[in-house]
């Protein structure tokens, strides 16, 4: 499962990398365009905000100008009021002193003419004489109709000390129409001089100033300029232009003159500003739509700042309003040029940054791709080495495995599973001790601990039971060191030495047989001569003893026992030394049939059932038929002896090709089996478990010698009652077949 998940993850990573490389440029361009667009949008929003701030600042500066202009005009009006009151307090005016009145009026006129004063008129109460002072000189003038109106107003005591200001109107002043405002104040005899030491407090007349309000405002307004082309204008409480740079507007109503000049434009905003704010004495800033400016006629937006001029604090409607205006384009033009320059600088900077970023990303991507290819090459090389290592381990004829400190199996090659005849899921993660018997498991675990503790290799030889077979292993344990130099696991390499152990045992057995043969040959040689003498003399005595006599019977007994002894000696000699023999092609099945024919009666007597399973077309074996029959008779006799209460004798032959072409003869009985302590000695000469007189202990040893002489082998498998419910022994004789 982990391998599958790793493969899926690696595949997805390769797919993602491929898609990433394929769409990298498009994604980069899209992201860059979005990034650039966002920057430009933020820049535009910032520019709009800056423009609003600059326009507001510009309008605030216009407001300062309008305040200044309103203040200057207010000062001029205050000066006119002061001069009017001062002149009314002059004794020459109050007592109509003709000698000084003219001079006094001319002095005052010289003071107010710069403030728009056109003339000064004094109307006497007693004589209705009108005294006039203007730019020409002092003189007596005719009584006008409105002079009587002012005289009537001044005569009232409640108007004493007050100043009446008329509405502005065009008046013919001899030099053309002027926009005139009149200022009047009553004259009472309240002053004293040497001629009038006691004031009479009588009404003397009315003093009237005629003021050219256009000139009064122009004195202040002509010096005011907002920006490069901005200008100012003044309207009275009716909305009549008192001053405007375009002279045609002076004296006309502001609500009407704009409509007359440019009827296609809506002046609702400026009309609202004038009506709701300026004519109500408010101060502030705003904008409106206009249709012309400084000779340029088109619809445009203008900034306006306005401030009030209060003529009479007691009358709310008695006020003028000063406005300073300038086209928005004049400010926006400057801002636009700055914004354009800033935009290009930002754009160039952004392009440089994006280009640098793309270049760096491209270099990093190429470097990443190069590094990835290098990693892939190294990974492929490591995989090849790992595959070679795994192939070497998996195809090795040794058991290779790794163990943890706790003795649990971490890995094992294929040969190991085959050797222990277990599946991987029954081995991996399980204790290694479960694969061995108790005594060998303790030996293995102790070796593992010693490797972990001492970091030295350890060699262990132990046996393993695999079914009915016992195998031997020679295991070398060594520690695997990690990066820190410590042992993190133990490597075990086990080699199957069963065959070597078997050969060793066989060599030991052969050496033992050789020693026994030498001993038997010596013993037989020493016994053979006395037996020959005994049998010779017995034969002579038998010739002399009458048949049927006791002596004759005793001599026959001696002869019989001597012959038995001779036969034993001959067997010993046959075991000890190789006698001359003749070899021929032997039909093994035929030899077995002849042997079974001989022992058939014995099997019947002992209630033994014979089962034959002889293979057809069995090849011949090279040897002597009599010796092969002797081998089969010895094994069958032992089987009959093991089945005292009857049983089944199975004789089978077959062709084997496992290790070369050969003939296998299996002779199995259902007897008691061979006890464990006797199994290693059954091929020893003179070893027998039979009672005295029933066997010599030479049968199997002689059979072993015959089979091995012809290049064959003889083995056995046996089960006793302690080991299995079905007991018995099977001898397996293998002979080389003739090819």
C-alpha positions as CSV (number, residue, x, y, z in Angstrom):
1,X,0.0,0.0,0.0
2,X,2.9,2.4,0.8
3,X,4.5,1.7,-2.5
4,X,1.2,2.3,-4.3
5,X,0.7,5.6,-2.5
6,X,4.2,6.7,-3.2
7,X,3.8,5.9,-6.9
8,X,0.5,7.8,-7.0
9,X,2.1,10.8,-5.3
10,X,5.1,10.8,-7.6
11,X,2.8,10.5,-10.6
12,X,0.7,13.5,-9.4
13,X,3.8,15.5,-8.8
14,X,5.1,14.8,-12.3
15,X,1.7,15.8,-13.7
16,X,1.6,19.0,-11.7
17,X,5.1,19.9,-12.7
18,X,4.2,19.3,-16.4
19,X,1.1,21.5,-16.1
20,X,3.0,24.1,-14.2
21,X,5.7,24.3,-16.9
22,X,3.1,24.3,-19.7
23,X,1.0,27.2,-18.3
24,X,3.8,29.0,-16.4
25,X,4.1,31.8,-18.9
26,X,0.4,32.3,-19.3
27,X,-0.1,32.4,-15.6
28,X,2.8,34.7,-15.1
29,X,1.4,37.1,-17.8
30,X,-2.1,37.0,-16.4
31,X,-0.8,37.6,-12.8
32,X,1.5,40.4,-14.0
33,X,-1.4,42.0,-15.9
34,X,-3.7,41.8,-12.9
35,X,-0.9,43.1,-10.7
36,X,-0.2,46.0,-13.1
37,X,-4.0,46.8,-13.4
38,X,-4.4,46.8,-9.7
39,X,-1.4,49.2,-9.3
40,X,-2.8,51.5,-12.1
41,X,-6.3,51.4,-10.4
42,X,-4.8,52.3,-7.1
43,X,-2.7,54.9,-8.7
44,X,-5.8,56.4,-10.4
45,X,-7.7,56.4,-7.2
46,X,-4.8,58.0,-5.4
47,X,-4.6,60.6,-8.2
48,X,-8.3,61.3,-7.9
49,X,-7.9,61.7,-4.1
50,X,-4.9,64.0,-4.6
51,X,-6.9,66.0,-7.2
52,X,-9.7,66.4,-4.7
53,X,-7.3,67.5,-2.0
54,X,-5.6,70.0,-4.3
55,X,-8.9,71.4,-5.5
56,X,-10.1,71.8,-1.9
57,X,-6.8,73.5,-1.0
58,X,-7.1,75.8,-4.0
59,X,-10.7,76.6,-3.0
60,X,-9.6,77.3,0.5
61,X,-7.0,79.8,-0.9
62,X,-9.8,81.4,-2.9
63,X,-11.8,81.6,0.3
64,X,-8.9,83.5,2.0
65,X,-8.9,85.9,-1.0
66,X,-12.7,86.4,-0.7
67,X,-12.4,87.0,3.0
68,X,-9.6,89.5,2.4
69,X,-11.6,91.3,-0.3
70,X,-14.8,91.4,1.9
71,X,-12.7,92.8,4.7
72,X,-11.2,95.5,2.6
73,X,-14.6,96.6,1.2
74,X,-16.0,96.5,4.7
75,X,-13.2,98.8,5.8
76,X,-14.0,101.2,3.0
77,X,-17.6,101.3,4.0
78,X,-16.6,101.9,7.6
79,X,-14.4,104.7,6.5
80,X,-17.3,106.3,4.6
81,X,-19.5,105.9,7.7
82,X,-16.9,107.5,9.9
83,X,-16.3,110.4,7.5
84,X,-20.1,110.9,7.2
85,X,-20.5,111.0,11.0
86,X,-17.4,113.3,11.5
87,X,-18.7,115.7,8.9
88,X,-22.1,115.8,10.6
89,X,-20.4,116.8,13.9
90,X,-18.7,119.7,12.3
91,X,-20.0,123.1,13.8
92,X,-19.7,124.6,10.3
93,X,-22.2,122.1,9.0
94,X,-24.5,122.2,12.1
95,X,-24.7,126.0,12.2
96,X,-24.4,126.5,8.4
97,X,-21.3,128.6,8.6
98,X,-21.0,129.4,4.9
99,X,-17.3,130.5,5.3
100,X,-16.1,127.1,6.5
101,X,-18.8,124.7,5.3
102,X,-17.5,124.5,1.7
103,X,-14.0,123.9,2.8
104,X,-15.1,121.3,5.3
105,X,-17.1,119.5,2.8
106,X,-14.3,119.5,0.2
107,X,-11.8,118.2,2.8
108,X,-14.2,115.3,3.5
109,X,-14.8,114.7,-0.2
110,X,-11.0,114.5,-0.8
111,X,-11.0,111.8,1.9
112,X,-13.8,109.7,0.4
113,X,-13.3,110.0,-3.3
114,X,-10.7,107.2,-3.3
115,X,-13.4,105.0,-1.6
116,X,-15.9,105.6,-4.4
117,X,-17.3,108.9,-3.1
118,X,-18.9,110.9,-6.0
119,X,-20.3,113.9,-4.2
120,X,-21.4,115.2,-0.8
121,X,-24.7,117.0,-0.4
122,X,-26.0,118.9,2.6
123,X,-29.6,120.0,2.7
124,X,-30.4,122.7,5.3
125,X,-33.6,122.5,7.3
126,X,-34.4,126.2,7.5
127,X,-33.8,127.2,3.9
128,X,-33.9,123.9,2.0
129,X,-30.6,125.1,0.5
130,X,-28.5,122.3,-1.0
131,X,-24.8,122.5,-0.5
132,X,-22.9,120.3,-3.0
133,X,-19.2,119.2,-3.0
134,X,-17.8,117.0,-5.8
135,X,-14.8,116.7,-8.0
136,X,-15.6,120.0,-9.6
137,X,-15.8,122.2,-6.4
138,X,-18.2,123.3,-3.6
139,X,-21.3,125.0,-4.8
140,X,-25.0,125.5,-4.1
141,X,-27.2,123.1,-6.0
142,X,-30.9,122.7,-6.7
143,X,-33.1,120.7,-4.4
144,X,-33.9,117.2,-5.8
145,X,-36.9,115.2,-5.0
146,X,-35.2,112.5,-3.1
147,X,-33.4,115.2,-1.0
148,X,-36.7,116.1,0.6
149,X,-37.2,112.4,1.4
150,X,-33.9,112.2,3.2
151,X,-34.7,115.5,5.0
152,X,-38.0,114.1,6.1
153,X,-36.2,110.9,7.4
154,X,-33.5,112.9,9.2
155,X,-36.0,115.1,10.9
156,X,-37.2,112.3,13.0
157,X,-35.4,112.2,16.4
158,X,-35.2,108.4,16.5
159,X,-32.9,108.6,13.4
160,X,-30.5,110.9,15.2
161,X,-26.9,109.5,15.0
162,X,-27.9,106.8,12.5
163,X,-26.9,106.3,8.9
164,X,-29.3,105.3,6.2
165,X,-28.0,103.4,3.2
166,X,-30.0,103.3,0.0
167,X,-30.3,100.6,-2.6
168,X,-27.8,100.9,-5.5
169,X,-29.1,102.3,-8.8
170,X,-27.7,103.7,-11.9
171,X,-27.4,107.4,-11.7
172,X,-26.3,109.8,-14.4
173,X,-23.2,111.6,-12.9
174,X,-22.4,113.6,-16.0
175,X,-19.8,111.2,-17.1
176,X,-22.2,108.4,-17.8
177,X,-24.2,106.0,-15.7
178,X,-22.7,104.9,-12.4
179,X,-24.0,102.5,-9.9
180,X,-24.6,104.8,-7.0
181,X,-25.4,104.0,-3.3
182,X,-26.4,106.9,-1.0
183,X,-25.5,107.2,2.6
184,X,-27.4,109.8,4.7
185,X,-27.2,111.0,8.3
186,X,-29.1,113.7,10.3
187,X,-27.3,116.9,11.3
188,X,-28.2,118.3,14.7
189,X,-26.7,121.3,16.4
190,X,-24.9,119.5,19.2
191,X,-21.3,120.8,18.7
192,X,-19.8,124.0,20.3
193,X,-17.3,126.5,19.1
194,X,-16.4,130.0,19.9
195,X,-19.5,131.3,18.1
196,X,-21.8,128.8,19.6
197,X,-20.8,128.1,23.1
198,X,-24.0,126.4,24.0
199,X,-25.4,123.7,21.6
200,X,-29.0,124.3,20.7
201,X,-29.7,120.6,19.8
202,X,-31.9,121.7,17.0
203,X,-32.3,119.8,13.8
204,X,-30.1,121.4,11.1
205,X,-30.4,119.3,8.0
206,X,-29.3,116.1,6.4
207,X,-25.9,115.1,5.1
208,X,-25.8,112.7,2.0
209,X,-22.9,110.8,0.5
210,X,-23.2,109.5,-3.0
211,X,-20.9,106.5,-3.4
212,X,-19.9,104.8,-6.7
213,X,-20.1,101.2,-5.4
214,X,-18.5,99.8,-8.5
215,X,-15.5,102.1,-7.9
216,X,-15.5,101.2,-4.2
217,X,-15.4,97.5,-5.0
218,X,-13.0,97.8,-8.0
219,X,-10.4,99.4,-5.8
220,X,-10.2,96.1,-3.9
221,X,-11.3,93.5,-6.4
222,X,-9.1,94.4,-9.3
223,X,-6.0,93.3,-7.5
224,X,-7.4,89.9,-6.7
225,X,-6.6,87.1,-9.0
226,X,-7.0,83.4,-8.3
227,X,-4.5,81.2,-10.0
228,X,-3.6,82.3,-13.5
229,X,-7.0,83.4,-14.8
230,X,-9.3,83.4,-11.8
231,X,-11.2,86.6,-10.9
232,X,-13.7,87.9,-8.4
233,X,-17.1,89.6,-8.4
234,X,-19.5,91.2,-5.9
235,X,-23.3,91.2,-5.7
236,X,-25.6,93.1,-3.5
237,X,-28.5,91.6,-1.4
238,X,-30.7,91.5,-4.6
239,X,-28.1,89.6,-6.6
240,X,-27.1,92.6,-8.7
241,X,-23.5,92.6,-9.8
242,X,-21.8,95.5,-8.0
243,X,-18.5,94.5,-9.6
244,X,-17.5,92.0,-12.3
245,X,-14.5,91.9,-14.6
246,X,-16.9,92.0,-17.5
247,X,-18.4,95.5,-17.3
248,X,-21.6,94.4,-19.1
249,X,-22.5,92.4,-16.0
250,X,-22.3,95.4,-13.6
251,X,-25.7,96.5,-12.5
252,X,-27.5,93.4,-13.8
253,X,-29.1,90.7,-11.9
254,X,-26.8,87.7,-11.6
255,X,-29.8,85.2,-11.8
256,X,-30.8,86.7,-15.2
257,X,-27.7,87.9,-16.9
258,X,-26.1,84.4,-17.1
259,X,-29.3,82.9,-18.6
260,X,-29.5,85.7,-21.2
261,X,-25.9,85.2,-22.3
262,X,-25.9,81.4,-22.4
263,X,-29.4,80.0,-22.2
264,X,-28.3,76.4,-23.1
265,X,-26.5,75.9,-19.9
266,X,-28.1,75.1,-16.6
267,X,-27.2,77.6,-13.8
268,X,-29.2,75.9,-11.1
269,X,-26.1,75.2,-9.0
270,X,-24.7,78.8,-9.0
271,X,-28.2,80.2,-8.6
272,X,-28.7,77.9,-5.6
273,X,-25.3,78.9,-4.2
274,X,-26.2,82.6,-4.6
275,X,-29.7,82.4,-3.2
276,X,-29.3,79.9,-0.4
277,X,-25.8,80.8,0.8
278,X,-24.4,84.1,-0.5
279,X,-27.5,86.2,-0.1
280,X,-28.0,84.8,3.3
281,X,-24.6,85.9,4.5
282,X,-22.9,82.5,4.6
283,X,-19.3,81.9,3.9
284,X,-17.9,78.8,2.1
285,X,-16.6,77.0,-1.0
286,X,-18.2,75.0,-3.8
287,X,-18.3,74.6,-7.6
288,X,-20.7,75.5,-10.4
289,X,-21.2,75.2,-14.1
290,X,-20.4,78.2,-16.2
291,X,-20.4,78.9,-19.9
292,X,-17.5,81.3,-20.3
293,X,-14.3,82.4,-18.8
294,X,-11.9,85.1,-19.9
295,X,-13.2,85.2,-23.5
296,X,-13.3,81.4,-23.8
297,X,-16.9,80.2,-24.2
298,X,-17.7,76.6,-23.4
299,X,-19.4,74.7,-20.6
300,X,-16.9,74.3,-17.8
301,X,-16.8,73.7,-14.1
302,X,-15.6,76.5,-11.8
303,X,-14.5,76.6,-8.2
304,X,-16.0,79.3,-6.1
305,X,-15.3,80.7,-2.6
306,X,-17.5,83.4,-1.1
307,X,-17.7,85.7,1.9
308,X,-20.3,88.2,3.1
309,X,-20.1,92.0,3.5
310,X,-22.5,93.3,6.1
311,X,-23.6,96.9,5.5
312,X,-25.8,97.2,8.5
313,X,-25.5,94.9,11.5
314,X,-29.1,95.7,12.4
315,X,-30.5,94.7,9.1
316,X,-30.1,91.1,8.1
317,X,-30.8,91.7,4.4
318,X,-28.4,94.6,4.2
319,X,-25.3,92.8,2.9
320,X,-23.2,92.2,-0.1
321,X,-21.3,89.0,-1.0
322,X,-17.8,88.7,-2.5
323,X,-17.0,85.7,-4.7
324,X,-13.6,84.4,-6.1
325,X,-13.9,82.0,-8.9
326,X,-11.5,80.0,-11.2
327,X,-12.0,77.2,-13.7
328,X,-11.3,73.7,-12.4
329,X,-9.4,72.9,-15.6
330,X,-6.8,75.4,-14.6
331,X,-6.0,73.4,-11.4
332,X,-6.7,70.0,-13.1
333,X,-4.3,70.9,-15.9
334,X,-1.4,71.3,-13.5
335,X,-2.5,68.2,-11.6
336,X,-3.0,66.2,-14.8
337,X,0.6,67.0,-16.0
338,X,1.9,65.9,-12.7
339,X,-0.2,62.8,-12.7
340,X,0.9,61.9,-16.3
341,X,4.5,62.3,-15.3
342,X,3.9,60.3,-12.1
343,X,2.0,57.6,-14.1
344,X,4.9,57.1,-16.5
345,X,7.4,57.0,-13.7
346,X,5.2,54.4,-11.9
347,X,4.6,52.4,-15.1
348,X,8.3,52.3,-15.9
349,X,9.1,51.3,-12.4
350,X,6.5,48.6,-12.3
351,X,7.6,47.3,-15.7
352,X,11.2,47.2,-14.5
353,X,10.1,45.4,-11.3
354,X,7.9,42.9,-13.2
355,X,10.6,42.3,-15.8
356,X,13.1,41.7,-13.1
357,X,10.7,39.4,-11.3
358,X,10.0,37.4,-14.5
359,X,13.7,37.2,-15.2
360,X,14.5,36.0,-11.7
361,X,11.6,33.5,-11.8
362,X,12.7,32.2,-15.2
363,X,16.3,31.7,-13.8
364,X,14.9,30.0,-10.7
365,X,12.6,27.8,-12.8
366,X,15.5,26.8,-15.1
367,X,17.7,26.2,-12.1
368,X,14.8,24.2,-10.5
369,X,14.4,22.2,-13.7
370,X,18.1,21.5,-13.9
371,X,18.1,20.5,-10.2
372,X,15.1,18.3,-10.8
373,X,16.7,16.5,-13.7
374,X,19.8,16.0,-11.6
375,X,17.7,14.6,-8.8
376,X,15.8,12.4,-11.2
377,X,19.1,11.1,-12.6
378,X,20.5,10.4,-9.1
379,X,17.2,8.8,-8.1
380,X,17.2,6.6,-11.2
381,X,20.8,5.6,-10.4
382,X,19.9,4.9,-6.8
383,X,16.9,2.9,-8.0
384,X,19.1,0.8,-10.3
385,X,21.6,0.2,-7.5
386,X,18.7,-0.6,-5.1
387,X,17.3,-3.0,-7.8
388,X,20.7,-4.6,-8.2
389,X,21.1,-4.9,-4.5
390,X,17.6,-6.3,-4.1
391,X,18.2,-8.7,-7.0
392,X,21.4,-9.8,-5.4
393,X,19.7,-10.3,-2.0
394,X,16.5,-11.9,-3.4
395,X,18.4,-14.3,-5.7
396,X,21.0,-15.2,-3.2
397,X,21.2,-18.8,-2.0
398,X,21.6,-17.6,1.5
399,X,19.1,-16.4,4.0
400,X,19.5,-12.6,4.4
401,X,17.4,-10.8,6.9
402,X,17.5,-7.8,9.3
403,X,16.5,-7.6,12.9
404,X,15.6,-5.0,15.4
405,X,17.1,-4.7,18.9
406,X,14.1,-6.6,20.2
407,X,14.9,-9.4,17.9
408,X,11.9,-8.8,15.5
409,X,12.3,-9.5,11.8
410,X,12.4,-6.3,9.8
411,X,13.1,-7.8,6.3
412,X,13.9,-11.2,4.7
413,X,14.8,-12.3,1.2
414,X,12.8,-14.8,-0.8
415,X,15.1,-17.7,-0.1
416,X,14.5,-17.2,3.6
417,X,10.8,-17.5,3.3
418,X,11.2,-20.6,1.1
419,X,13.7,-22.1,3.6
420,X,11.5,-21.6,6.7
421,X,8.4,-22.5,4.6
422,X,6.4,-19.4,5.8
423,X,4.7,-16.5,4.2
424,X,6.1,-12.9,4.6
425,X,3.1,-11.8,6.7
426,X,3.9,-14.6,9.2
427,X,7.6,-13.5,9.5
428,X,7.8,-9.7,9.2
429,X,7.4,-8.0,12.6
430,X,7.5,-11.3,14.4
431,X,10.3,-12.5,16.8
432,X,13.1,-14.4,15.1
433,X,12.9,-16.9,18.0
434,X,9.6,-18.2,16.6
435,X,11.6,-19.7,13.7
436,X,13.8,-21.9,15.9
437,X,13.4,-24.4,18.7
438,X,13.8,-23.2,22.3
439,X,17.5,-24.0,22.7
440,X,18.5,-22.6,19.3
441,X,16.2,-19.5,19.8
442,X,18.0,-18.6,23.0
443,X,21.3,-19.0,21.1
444,X,20.2,-16.7,18.3
445,X,18.7,-14.0,20.6
446,X,21.9,-13.9,22.7
447,X,24.0,-13.4,19.6
448,X,21.7,-10.5,18.6
449,X,22.2,-8.8,21.9
450,X,25.9,-9.3,21.8
451,X,26.1,-7.6,18.4
452,X,24.1,-4.6,19.6
453,X,26.2,-4.3,22.7
454,X,29.7,-5.0,21.3
455,X,29.3,-4.1,17.6
456,X,31.2,-7.2,16.7
457,X,30.1,-10.0,14.3
458,X,28.8,-13.2,15.8
459,X,28.7,-16.7,14.2
460,X,26.0,-19.1,15.2
461,X,25.4,-22.7,14.1
462,X,21.9,-24.1,14.9
463,X,19.4,-26.6,13.6
464,X,15.9,-25.9,12.2
465,X,13.2,-28.5,11.9
466,X,11.2,-28.2,8.7
467,X,8.5,-30.8,8.7
468,X,10.1,-34.2,9.1
469,X,13.5,-33.0,8.2
470,X,16.1,-31.3,10.3
471,X,18.3,-28.7,8.6
472,X,21.3,-26.9,9.8
473,X,22.1,-23.2,9.5
474,X,25.3,-21.3,9.9
475,X,24.3,-17.6,10.6
476,X,26.6,-14.6,10.7
477,X,25.2,-11.6,12.7
478,X,26.7,-8.2,12.1
479,X,25.6,-4.7,13.0
480,X,24.3,-2.0,10.5
481,X,25.5,1.5,11.4
482,X,23.5,4.6,10.9
483,X,24.7,8.2,10.3
484,X,25.5,8.8,14.0
485,X,27.7,5.7,14.2
486,X,25.2,3.7,16.2
487,X,23.8,0.3,15.4
488,X,20.2,0.6,14.4
489,X,19.6,-3.0,13.2
490,X,21.4,-6.3,12.8
491,X,22.0,-8.0,9.5
492,X,21.9,-11.8,9.5
493,X,23.2,-14.0,6.7
494,X,22.4,-17.6,7.1
495,X,23.7,-20.5,5.0
496,X,22.1,-23.9,4.8
497,X,24.9,-26.4,5.8
498,X,22.6,-29.4,6.1
499,X,24.4,-31.2,3.2
500,X,27.8,-30.3,4.7
501,X,26.7,-31.6,8.1
502,X,25.3,-34.8,6.4
503,X,28.6,-35.3,4.6
504,X,30.5,-34.8,7.8
505,X,28.4,-37.3,9.5
506,X,28.8,-39.7,6.5
507,X,32.5,-39.2,6.6
508,X,32.5,-40.0,10.3
509,X,30.4,-43.0,9.7
510,X,32.6,-44.1,6.9
511,X,35.7,-43.7,9.0
512,X,33.9,-45.7,11.7
513,X,33.0,-48.4,9.3
514,X,36.6,-48.5,8.0
515,X,37.9,-48.9,11.5
516,X,35.3,-51.6,12.2
517,X,36.1,-53.3,9.0
518,X,39.8,-53.4,9.8
519,X,39.0,-54.7,13.3
520,X,36.5,-57.3,11.9
521,X,39.1,-58.4,9.3
522,X,41.7,-59.0,12.0
523,X,39.2,-60.8,14.2
524,X,37.9,-62.9,11.3
525,X,41.4,-63.8,10.2
526,X,42.3,-64.9,13.7
527,X,39.0,-66.9,14.1
528,X,39.0,-68.4,10.6
529,X,42.0,-70.7,11.1
530,X,40.8,-72.3,14.4
531,X,37.4,-72.7,12.9
532,X,38.9,-74.5,9.8
533,X,40.8,-76.9,12.2
534,X,37.7,-77.4,14.3
535,X,35.5,-78.2,11.3
536,X,38.2,-80.4,9.8
537,X,38.6,-82.5,12.9
538,X,34.8,-82.6,13.3
539,X,34.4,-83.9,9.8
540,X,37.0,-86.7,10.5
541,X,35.3,-87.6,13.7
542,X,31.9,-87.8,12.0
543,X,33.3,-90.3,9.6
544,X,34.3,-92.5,12.5
545,X,31.2,-92.0,14.7
546,X,28.2,-94.3,13.9
547,X,25.2,-92.6,12.5
548,X,22.5,-92.2,15.1
549,X,24.9,-92.4,18.0
550,X,25.0,-89.7,20.7
551,X,28.6,-88.9,19.6
552,X,27.5,-88.5,16.0
553,X,24.7,-86.1,17.1
554,X,27.0,-84.1,19.3
555,X,29.5,-83.9,16.4
556,X,26.8,-82.7,14.1
557,X,25.9,-80.0,16.6
558,X,29.5,-78.9,16.7
559,X,29.7,-78.9,12.9
560,X,26.5,-76.8,12.7
561,X,27.6,-74.2,15.2
562,X,31.0,-74.2,13.5
563,X,29.4,-73.5,10.2
564,X,27.4,-70.7,11.7
565,X,30.6,-69.2,13.1
566,X,32.2,-69.6,9.7
567,X,29.3,-67.8,8.0
568,X,29.6,-65.0,10.5
569,X,33.3,-64.9,9.8
570,X,32.7,-64.8,6.1
571,X,30.3,-61.9,6.5
572,X,32.9,-60.1,8.5
573,X,35.4,-60.7,5.8
574,X,33.0,-59.6,3.1
575,X,32.3,-56.4,5.1
576,X,36.0,-55.8,5.7
577,X,37.5,-56.2,2.3
578,X,36.4,-55.7,-1.2
579,X,36.0,-59.0,-3.0
580,X,36.2,-59.4,-6.7
581,X,32.8,-59.0,-8.4
582,X,31.2,-58.8,-11.7
583,X,28.9,-56.0,-12.7
584,X,26.0,-56.3,-15.1
585,X,22.8,-54.4,-16.0
586,X,20.4,-55.4,-13.3
587,X,16.6,-55.2,-13.6
588,X,15.7,-53.9,-10.2
589,X,12.0,-54.9,-10.5
590,X,13.0,-58.4,-11.4
591,X,15.4,-58.7,-8.4
592,X,12.6,-57.4,-6.1
593,X,10.1,-59.9,-7.5
594,X,12.6,-62.8,-6.9
595,X,13.2,-61.6,-3.3
596,X,9.4,-61.3,-2.7
597,X,8.9,-64.8,-4.0
598,X,11.4,-66.1,-1.5
599,X,10.0,-64.2,1.5
600,X,6.4,-64.7,0.5
601,X,5.8,-67.6,2.8
602,X,7.4,-65.7,5.7
603,X,5.1,-62.8,5.2
604,X,2.1,-65.0,5.2
605,X,3.2,-66.8,8.4
606,X,3.6,-63.4,10.1
607,X,0.2,-62.1,8.8
608,X,1.9,-59.3,6.8
609,X,0.1,-57.9,3.8
610,X,2.2,-57.2,0.8
611,X,1.6,-54.1,-1.3
612,X,3.6,-53.7,-4.5
613,X,3.9,-50.6,-6.5
614,X,6.6,-51.2,-9.1
615,X,7.1,-48.7,-11.8
616,X,7.0,-49.8,-15.4
617,X,9.8,-49.1,-17.9
618,X,12.2,-48.7,-15.0
619,X,15.8,-48.4,-16.3
620,X,18.5,-50.9,-15.3
621,X,21.1,-50.4,-12.6
622,X,24.7,-51.4,-12.8
623,X,25.7,-54.0,-10.2
624,X,25.4,-57.6,-9.1
625,X,21.9,-59.0,-8.8
626,X,22.8,-61.2,-5.9
627,X,24.1,-58.2,-3.9
628,X,21.0,-56.1,-4.6
629,X,18.8,-59.1,-3.6
630,X,20.9,-59.3,-0.4
631,X,20.1,-55.7,0.4
632,X,16.4,-56.1,-0.2
633,X,16.3,-59.3,1.9
634,X,18.0,-57.6,4.8
635,X,15.6,-54.7,4.8
636,X,12.5,-56.9,4.4
637,X,13.7,-59.2,7.2
638,X,14.1,-56.2,9.5
639,X,10.6,-55.1,8.5
640,X,9.2,-58.5,9.3
641,X,10.9,-58.4,12.7
642,X,9.4,-55.0,13.4
643,X,5.8,-56.3,12.6
644,X,5.5,-59.1,15.1
645,X,1.7,-58.7,15.2
646,X,1.3,-58.4,11.5
647,X,1.1,-55.3,9.3
648,X,1.6,-54.0,5.8
649,X,4.7,-54.2,3.8
650,X,4.9,-51.8,0.9
651,X,7.5,-52.2,-1.8
652,X,7.6,-49.5,-4.5
653,X,10.0,-48.4,-7.2
654,X,10.1,-45.3,-9.3
655,X,12.3,-43.2,-11.5
656,X,13.8,-40.0,-9.9
657,X,15.4,-37.1,-11.8
658,X,15.9,-34.6,-9.0
659,X,19.6,-34.9,-8.8
660,X,20.5,-36.9,-11.8
661,X,18.8,-40.0,-13.3
662,X,18.3,-42.7,-10.7
663,X,16.1,-45.6,-9.4
664,X,14.4,-45.3,-6.1
665,X,13.3,-48.3,-4.1
666,X,11.0,-47.7,-1.1
667,X,10.4,-50.5,1.4
668,X,8.0,-49.4,4.1
669,X,6.5,-51.3,7.1
670,X,4.0,-50.5,9.7
671,X,6.0,-51.7,12.6
672,X,7.1,-50.1,15.8
673,X,9.6,-47.8,14.3
674,X,13.2,-47.2,15.3
675,X,13.8,-45.5,18.6
676,X,15.6,-42.1,18.5
677,X,18.6,-43.4,20.4
678,X,19.2,-46.2,17.8
679,X,18.7,-44.2,14.7
680,X,22.3,-43.0,14.5
681,X,23.7,-46.5,15.0
682,X,21.6,-48.7,12.8
683,X,24.3,-48.8,10.0
684,X,27.0,-49.6,12.6
685,X,28.5,-53.1,12.2
686,X,27.4,-55.6,14.8
687,X,24.7,-53.2,16.2
688,X,21.4,-54.9,16.6
689,X,18.3,-54.6,18.7
690,X,17.3,-58.2,18.2
691,X,17.7,-60.9,20.8
692,X,20.8,-63.2,20.9
693,X,20.7,-65.6,18.1
694,X,18.1,-63.7,16.0
695,X,20.5,-61.4,14.3
696,X,24.2,-60.6,13.9
697,X,24.0,-56.8,13.5
698,X,25.7,-57.0,10.1
699,X,22.7,-56.8,7.7
700,X,22.2,-53.1,7.4
701,X,25.9,-52.4,7.5
702,X,26.6,-54.9,4.8
703,X,23.6,-53.4,2.7
704,X,25.0,-49.9,3.3
705,X,28.4,-51.1,1.9
706,X,26.8,-52.7,-1.2
707,X,24.6,-49.7,-2.1
708,X,27.4,-47.1,-1.6
709,X,29.8,-49.3,-3.6
710,X,27.7,-48.8,-6.7
711,X,27.3,-45.0,-6.1
712,X,23.9,-45.2,-4.5
713,X,22.5,-44.2,-1.1
714,X,20.4,-45.7,1.6
715,X,18.3,-43.6,4.0
716,X,15.3,-44.1,6.2
717,X,12.3,-42.4,7.8
718,X,10.8,-43.7,10.9
719,X,8.0,-42.9,13.4
720,X,7.5,-44.4,16.8
721,X,4.4,-44.4,18.9
722,X,5.8,-41.4,20.8
723,X,6.0,-39.4,17.6
724,X,2.9,-40.3,15.6
725,X,-0.2,-42.4,15.6
726,X,0.8,-44.3,12.5
727,X,4.2,-45.9,13.2
728,X,6.6,-47.6,10.9
729,X,9.9,-47.3,9.0
730,X,10.6,-46.6,5.3
731,X,14.0,-47.4,3.8
732,X,14.8,-45.6,0.7
733,X,17.4,-47.1,-1.6
734,X,18.6,-45.0,-4.5
735,X,20.7,-46.5,-7.3
736,X,22.2,-44.8,-10.3
737,X,20.3,-45.7,-13.5
738,X,22.1,-46.6,-16.7
739,X,21.7,-43.8,-19.2
